[in-house]
Amino acid sequence: MTTATSGTPPPRTVRGRDRRQGIAHAIAAVAHGLERRDARSLRSAFEQALREVLPLREVRLRDAAGRWRDGAERAGGQTVTMEVFGAAGNGVLEATFEPGCAAGEWDLQCLSALAQLGAIVLEIDRGRGPAAASPGTTASAKSGGALLVGSAPAMQRLRSTLARVATTSFTVLLEGESGVGKELVARRIHELSARRLGPFVAINCAALVETLLEAELFGIEERTATGVRGRRGKFEQAAGGTLFLDEVSDLSLSAQAKLLRAIQDLAIERVGANGSQKVDIRVIAATNRSLAELVDRRLFRLDLFYRLSGVDIRVPPLRERRDDVREIAEYYLARHRATRTLTLSPPAADALTTYDWPGNVRELERLIERAVALCDGNRIELDDLPPGVRGDYAATLMPSVERRDSMRAWAGRYAQLVVSRCGGNKRQACRILGVSYHTLQSYLRQPASGAPPRGAAWTGDGRGLSAPCGTLDRV
């Protein structure tokens, strides 16, 4: 070990006896970590144990992507990396020694021995990851990761696109309205990619303070200013994984210029540093506004737009996949089953399907939470929905309910409307309605009053119409 220079605290040393005890402690930490379901907690316990064994300032165990060169100077100390060999793929153990410390022979031998333990940790991590999901179930459901709910054609196309994009390391631009789940899509790409064992770091670009942007993104060196401690930025935190830039369209022009160089070269320079360093990350950007339109209005840099675009993915809004509304609602109800078990009534489900959902999936999630908190019974009825959601559905149906209209009256009015829209062409109206010409003629002969059939009566709770079997209308 090298000695500390004057004016700096002496480097921390670890005696041989403490080192041997530390190795035993590292093994015990891994053994205790097996009881936890989260593999990331196991990896954190392993990294913490290494810091107790050796004078390390920072240690990371990750997949083979993005390793640093052995002996590189980083974060104020010497960084040593060792390859970790596993059955499902290799990994890297990266250890940065404290300032004033250099890796000695005993340190390297100890680190090499612990690297073999790190191989076991990585294998456990991979076994708990998305690749271990059993056939017939979604990987995200098994791993607790991003779950894209929905079986509409638009979602099937989206899943197919994500699977193809995940096999590459290209920059991806996600476009979609607010609340459609762009971060879930970004996490799904990360989980399907070779970087799934690395970190997923999300940045809300709209919340970045202009004066602190460089320190937040690129980090800051130790003692750059009085009382300032060195720390890694978001780019370094995402090394070996994925960096998600949410709402990138909200960045100012000056912030866009600073971001452009980092994305172009995948190299960053900490505040107060004298040189830049490479970072191995994948960038996924998201926006709820058209970047092309912002470029035309000179609100977004053209060079940054070309750097982010190319692999563009549009996340469809909820109103374009209405068939998924009920499936998503039932998914959220199942998530809250530990609190309360609720079901959707058919009228409430129909009202949810006909609503336009300007807030998309996020609005639907909050609506289900509201129902779980406020619903009186065990079933969500139409009256349990907010007025804005049930408005169009109730405005269309309730007048007919109050008039006690029959189904044939409903069919007659709708058939007359379709024929009118077709300019009186009944053959075309039959194709639209999916009925025969004879059935259409019977609907058109139905009087507009829509009185209930003779012998019919309302049920006691006022929720439906009951009638003898002989009085039911037949088509």
C-alpha positions in Angstrom: 0.0 0.0 0.0 1.2 3.5 -0.7 1.5 6.0 2.2 -0.8 9.0 2.4 0.6 12.4 1.5 0.9 15.2 4.0 -2.3 16.9 4.9 -4.5 13.9 4.1 -5.7 11.3 6.6 -3.7 8.0 6.7 -5.2 5.3 4.5 -7.3 2.6 6.1 -5.5 -0.7 6.4 -6.8 -4.1 7.0 -4.8 -6.6 9.0 -4.5 -10.2 7.8 -6.6 -11.6 10.7 -9.3 -9.0 10.0 -9.2 -9.9 6.3 -9.7 -13.6 7.0 -12.6 -12.8 9.3 -14.0 -10.4 6.7 -14.0 -13.1 4.0 -16.0 -15.3 6.4 -18.3 -12.4 7.0 -18.8 -11.9 3.2 -19.8 -15.5 2.8 -22.2 -15.2 5.7 -23.7 -12.0 4.2 -24.4 -13.9 0.9 -25.9 -16.8 2.8 -28.3 -14.5 4.7 -29.1 -12.6 1.5 -30.4 -15.8 0.0 -33.4 -15.5 2.2 -34.5 -12.3 0.5 -36.4 -12.4 -2.7 -34.7 -9.3 -4.2 -31.5 -10.3 -5.9 -30.3 -6.7 -5.8 -30.3 -6.8 -2.0 -28.1 -9.8 -2.2 -25.7 -8.0 -4.5 -25.7 -5.0 -2.2 -24.9 -7.1 0.8 -22.0 -8.7 -1.0 -20.6 -5.3 -2.1 -20.9 -4.0 1.5 -19.0 -7.0 2.8 -16.2 -6.3 0.4 -15.9 -2.7 1.7 -15.4 -4.1 5.2 -12.7 -6.6 4.0 -10.6 -4.2 1.9 -9.9 -0.4 2.0 -12.4 0.3 -0.8 -14.2 3.4 -1.5 -16.6 1.9 -4.0 -17.3 -1.6 -5.3 -19.7 -2.8 -7.9 -20.6 -6.3 -9.2 -22.3 -6.3 -12.6 -22.6 -8.0 -16.0 -19.7 -8.0 -18.4 -20.9 -5.0 -20.3 -19.0 -1.8 -19.7 -15.9 -2.7 -17.6 -13.2 -0.3 -16.7 -9.5 -0.8 -17.5 -7.5 -2.4 -14.7 -5.6 0.2 -12.7 -7.6 3.2 -14.0 -7.7 6.2 -11.8 -11.3 7.0 -11.0 -13.2 8.8 -8.2 -9.9 9.7 -6.6 -8.5 6.2 -6.2 -7.1 3.3 -8.1 -9.8 1.1 -9.7 -9.2 -2.6 -10.3 -11.5 -4.9 -12.2 -11.6 -8.6 -12.3 -13.6 -10.8 -14.6 -16.1 -13.1 -13.0 -16.8 -16.4 -14.8 -20.3 -17.9 -14.6 -22.3 -20.6 -16.4 -24.8 -18.1 -17.8 -22.2 -15.5 -18.8 -19.3 -13.5 -17.4 -19.4 -10.5 -15.2 -17.1 -7.9 -13.7 -16.1 -7.0 -10.2 -15.0 -3.4 -10.1 -13.3 -2.1 -6.9 -12.1 1.5 -6.4 -9.6 1.8 -3.5 -9.6 4.8 -1.2 -7.4 7.8 -2.0 -3.8 7.1 -1.0 -4.2 3.3 -1.2 -2.9 1.1 -3.9 -3.8 -2.5 -4.5 -1.1 -4.7 -2.9 -0.4 -8.4 -3.5 -2.5 -9.5 -0.6 -5.3 -7.2 -1.6 -5.4 -8.6 -5.1 -5.3 -12.2 -3.8 -8.2 -11.5 -1.5 -10.1 -9.7 -4.2 -9.6 -12.6 -6.6 -10.9 -15.1 -4.0 -14.0 -12.9 -3.3 -14.6 -12.6 -7.1 -15.4 -16.3 -7.1 -18.0 -15.6 -4.5 -19.3 -12.8 -6.7 -19.8 -15.3 -9.5 -22.2 -17.2 -7.3 -24.1 -13.9 -6.5 -24.4 -13.1 -10.2 -25.7 -16.6 -11.0 -28.4 -16.2 -8.3 -29.2 -12.8 -9.7 -29.6 -14.2 -13.2 -31.7 -17.1 -11.9 -34.1 -14.5 -10.3 -34.1 -12.3 -13.4 -36.5 -12.2 -16.4 -34.7 -15.0 -18.2 -35.8 -17.4 -15.5 -39.5 -16.9 -16.0 -41.3 -20.1 -16.7 -43.1 -20.6 -20.1 -46.7 -19.4 -20.3 -46.1 -16.5 -17.9 -44.8 -13.0 -18.5 -41.2 -12.4 -17.4 -42.2 -9.2 -15.7 -44.8 -10.8 -13.6 -42.3 -13.3 -12.3 -39.5 -10.8 -11.6 -41.7 -7.9 -10.4 -40.5 -5.7 -13.2 -42.3 -3.7 -15.8 -45.6 -5.3 -16.8 -47.4 -4.2 -19.9 -51.0 -5.1 -19.5 -53.2 -5.5 -22.6 -53.9 -7.8 -25.5 -55.2 -5.4 -28.1 -53.5 -5.5 -31.5 -51.8 -2.2 -30.8 -50.2 -3.7 -27.6 -49.2 -6.9 -29.5 -47.4 -4.8 -32.1 -45.7 -2.8 -29.3 -44.4 -5.9 -27.6 -43.1 -7.3 -30.8 -41.2 -4.0 -31.5 -39.8 -3.9 -28.0 -38.5 -7.5 -28.3 -36.6 -6.6 -31.5 -35.2 -3.3 -30.2 -34.0 -4.9 -27.0 -31.5 -7.0 -28.9 -29.6 -3.9 -29.9 -27.9 -1.1 -27.9 -29.2 1.8 -30.0 -30.6 5.0 -28.6 -34.4 4.8 -28.5 -37.0 7.6 -28.6 -40.4 6.9 -27.0 -43.3 9.1 -28.0 -46.7 9.2 -26.4 -49.1 11.2 -24.4 -48.7 11.8 -20.7 -49.8 8.8 -18.6 -49.5 6.1 -21.3 -46.6 4.3 -19.5 -43.5 5.4 -21.4 -41.3 4.6 -18.4 -42.8 1.1 -18.2 -42.0 0.6 -21.8 -38.4 1.8 -21.2 -38.0 -0.6 -18.3 -39.4 -3.4 -20.4 -36.7 -2.7 -23.0 -34.1 -2.8 -20.3 -35.4 -6.0 -18.8 -35.3 -7.8 -22.2 -31.8 -6.5 -23.1 -28.4 -7.9 -22.2 -28.1 -5.0 -19.7 -30.9 -6.2 -17.5 -28.5 -7.0 -14.7 -27.2 -3.4 -14.7 -29.0 -0.4 -13.2 -32.0 1.4 -14.7 -31.6 5.1 -13.9 -34.5 7.4 -14.6 -34.2 11.2 -14.9 -37.2 13.6 -15.0 -35.7 16.3 -17.3 -38.6 18.7 -16.4 -37.5 18.7 -12.8 -33.7 19.4 -13.4 -32.5 22.7 -12.0 -30.5 24.6 -14.6 -27.7 25.6 -12.3 -27.3 22.1 -10.9 -27.8 20.2 -14.2 -24.1 19.3 -14.8 -23.5 18.1 -11.3 -26.7 16.1 -11.3 -26.0 14.4 -14.7 -22.2 14.2 -14.8 -21.2 14.3 -11.1 -18.8 16.5 -9.2 -15.3 16.1 -8.0 -14.3 16.1 -4.4 -13.6 19.5 -2.9 -14.6 21.3 -6.0 -15.9 24.0 -3.6 -15.9 24.4 0.1 -18.0 21.8 1.8 -18.8 20.0 -1.4 -18.3 16.2 -1.4 -17.6 14.3 -4.6 -20.4 12.2 -6.0 -21.3 10.3 -9.2 -23.8 11.8 -11.6 -26.7 9.9 -13.2 -24.6 8.9 -16.2 -22.1 7.2 -14.0 -24.8 5.6 -11.9 -26.2 4.0 -15.1 -22.9 2.5 -16.2 -23.5 -1.0 -17.5 -27.2 -0.4 -17.7 -29.8 2.0 -19.1 -30.3 5.8 -18.7 -33.9 6.9 -19.1 -34.4 10.6 -20.0 -38.1 11.3 -19.3 -39.7 14.4 -20.8 -36.6 15.3 -22.7 -38.6 18.0 -24.6 -38.7 20.1 -21.4 -35.0 20.7 -21.4 -33.8 24.3 -22.1 -31.6 24.9 -25.1 -28.5 25.4 -23.0 -29.2 22.1 -21.2 -29.7 20.4 -24.6 -26.3 21.6 -25.7 -24.7 20.0 -22.6 -26.5 16.8 -23.0 -25.7 16.5 -26.7 -22.0 16.0 -26.2 -22.5 13.3 -23.6 -24.9 11.3 -25.7 -22.9 11.8 -28.9 -19.5 10.5 -27.4 -20.9 8.6 -24.4 -18.2 10.4 -22.4 -18.7 12.7 -19.4 -16.6 15.2 -17.5 -17.3 15.8 -13.8 -17.7 19.3 -12.5 -14.2 20.3 -11.4 -12.4 17.4 -13.3 -9.6 17.8 -15.7 -10.6 15.2 -18.2 -13.5 13.1 -19.4 -14.2 9.4 -19.0 -16.2 7.0 -21.1 -19.5 5.5 -19.8 -21.1 2.4 -21.2 -24.8 3.1 -21.1 -27.9 2.8 -23.3 -29.9 6.0 -23.6 -33.7 5.8 -23.9 -35.5 9.2 -24.2 -39.2 9.9 -23.8 -41.4 12.9 -24.8 -45.1 13.7 -24.7 -44.6 16.3 -27.4 -43.5 16.0 -31.0 -39.8 16.8 -31.2 -40.0 17.4 -34.9 -42.5 20.2 -34.3 -40.4 21.7 -31.5 -37.4 21.7 -33.9 -39.5 23.7 -36.5 -40.4 26.2 -33.7 -36.7 26.4 -32.7 -37.4 25.1 -29.2 -35.3 21.9 -29.7 -31.9 21.5 -31.1 -31.8 19.8 -34.5 -28.5 18.0 -33.8 -29.8 16.6 -30.6 -33.1 15.5 -32.3 -31.1 13.6 -34.9 -29.1 12.0 -32.1 -32.1 10.8 -30.2 -34.4 9.9 -33.1 -34.0 7.0 -35.6 -35.4 4.2 -33.5 -38.7 5.8 -32.6 -41.5 3.9 -30.8 -45.0 5.4 -30.4 -46.8 4.2 -27.3 -50.5 4.1 -28.1 -53.0 6.0 -25.9 -55.7 4.1 -24.0 -58.5 5.4 -26.3 -56.9 3.6 -29.2 -57.0 0.2 -27.4 -60.3 0.3 -25.6 -60.5 -3.5 -25.5 -57.7 -3.3 -22.9 -59.5 -1.0 -20.5 -61.4 -3.7 -18.7 -58.3 -5.9 -18.5 -56.2 -3.1 -17.1 -58.9 -2.2 -14.6 -59.1 -5.8 -13.4 -55.3 -5.9 -13.1 -55.4 -2.9 -10.8 -58.3 -4.4 -8.8 -56.2 -7.5 -8.3 -53.3 -5.5 -7.1 -55.5 -4.1 -4.3 -57.1 -7.4 -3.4 -55.1 -7.5 -0.1 -56.9 -4.3 0.9 -60.3 -5.1 -0.6 -61.9 -7.5 -3.1 -64.0 -5.7 -5.7 -65.5 -6.6 -9.1 -66.7 -4.5 -12.0 -70.4 -4.5 -12.9 -71.2 -4.8 -16.7 -72.6 -1.2 -16.9 -69.5 0.2 -15.1 -67.2 -1.8 -17.4 -69.0 -0.5 -20.4 -68.8 3.1 -19.1 -65.0 2.7 -18.6 -64.7 1.4 -22.2 -66.6 4.3 -23.8 -64.7 6.9 -21.9 -61.8 8.7 -23.8 -59.3 8.6 -20.9 -57.3 11.9 -21.5 -55.0 10.9 -18.6 -54.6 7.4 -20.1 -53.5 4.5 -17.9 -52.4 6.8 -15.0 -56.0 8.2 -14.8 -57.5 4.7 -14.9 -55.2 3.6 -12.0 -56.2 6.5 -9.9 -59.9 5.8 -10.6 -59.5 2.3 -9.4 -57.8 3.5 -6.2 -60.8 5.9 -5.7 -63.2 3.0 -6.1 -61.3 0.8 -3.7 -61.5 3.6 -1.1 -65.0 4.8 -1.6 -67.1 2.0 -3.1 -69.9 0.9 -0.7 -70.5 -2.6 -1.9 -68.4 -5.4 -3.2 -69.1 -4.5 -6.8 -68.3 -1.2 -8.6 -71.6 0.1 -10.1 -72.1 2.9 -12.5 -73.0 5.3 -9.7 -69.6 4.6 -8.1 -67.7 6.1 -11.0 -66.9 9.9 -11.1 -69.5 12.0 -13.0 -67.0 12.8 -15.7 -66.3 9.2 -16.5 -69.9 8.0 -16.5 -71.2 11.2 -18.1 -71.6 10.2 -21.8 -72.6 6.7 -21.0 -75.2 7.7 -18.4 -76.4 10.6 -20.6 -77.1 8.2 -23.4 -78.7 5.4 -21.4 -80.5 6.9 -18.4 -83.2 8.7 -20.4 -84.2 5.4 -21.9 -84.1 3.7 -18.5 -86.4 6.4 -17.1 -88.8 5.9 -20.1 -88.5 2.1 -19.7 -87.6 1.6 -23.3 -87.6 -1.9 -24.7 -84.6 -3.4 -26.6 -86.6 -3.4 -29.8 -87.2 0.4 -29.4 -83.5 0.9 -29.0 -82.7 -1.2 -32.0 -85.4 0.6 -34.1 -84.0 4.0 -33.3 -80.5 2.9 -34.1 -81.5 1.3 -37.3 -83.3 4.4 -38.5 -80.2 6.5 -37.7 -77.9 4.2 -39.7 -80.3 4.1 -42.7 -80.4 7.9 -42.6 -76.6 8.1 -42.5 -76.5 5.7 -45.5 -78.7 8.0 -47.5 -81.6 5.6 -47.4 -79.6 2.7 -48.8 -81.0 -0.2 -46.8 -78.6 -2.8 -48.3 -75.6 -0.7 -47.1 -77.3 -0.3 -43.7 -77.7 -4.1 -43.4 -73.9 -4.6 -44.0 -73.1 -2.0 -41.3 -75.6 -3.4 -38.8 -74.7 -7.1 -39.6 -78.4 -8.1 -40.0 -80.6 -9.4 -42.8 -82.9 -7.2 -44.8 -85.9 -8.8 -43.3 -84.6 -8.0 -39.7 -83.9 -4.4 -40.7 -87.4 -4.0 -42.0 -88.8 -5.3 -38.7 -86.7 -2.8 -36.8 -87.8 0.1 -38.9 -91.5 -0.8 -38.3 -90.9 -0.4 -34.5 -92.7 2.7 -33.1 -90.5 5.4 -31.7 -92.2 5.5 -28.3 -90.5 2.3 -27.1 -93.1 1.3 -24.5 -92.3 -1.8 -22.6 -94.0 -5.0 -23.6 -97.3 -6.0 -22.0 -96.8 -7.9 -18.7 -93.3 -6.5 -18.1 -92.5 -4.9 -14.7 -89.6 -3.2 -13.0 -87.7 -5.2 -10.4 -87.9 -4.0 -6.8 -84.5 -2.4 -6.8 -85.2 -0.4 -9.9 -82.2 -1.8 -11.7 -83.8 -3.8 -14.4 -86.9 -4.9 -16.3 -88.5 -8.3 -15.8 -91.0 -9.9 -18.1 -92.5 -13.3 -18.7 -90.7 -15.4 -21.3 -93.6 -15.1 -23.7 -93.3 -11.3 -23.8 -89.6 -11.1 -24.6 -88.8 -9.5 -28.0 -87.4 -11.7 -30.6 -85.2 -10.6 -33.5 
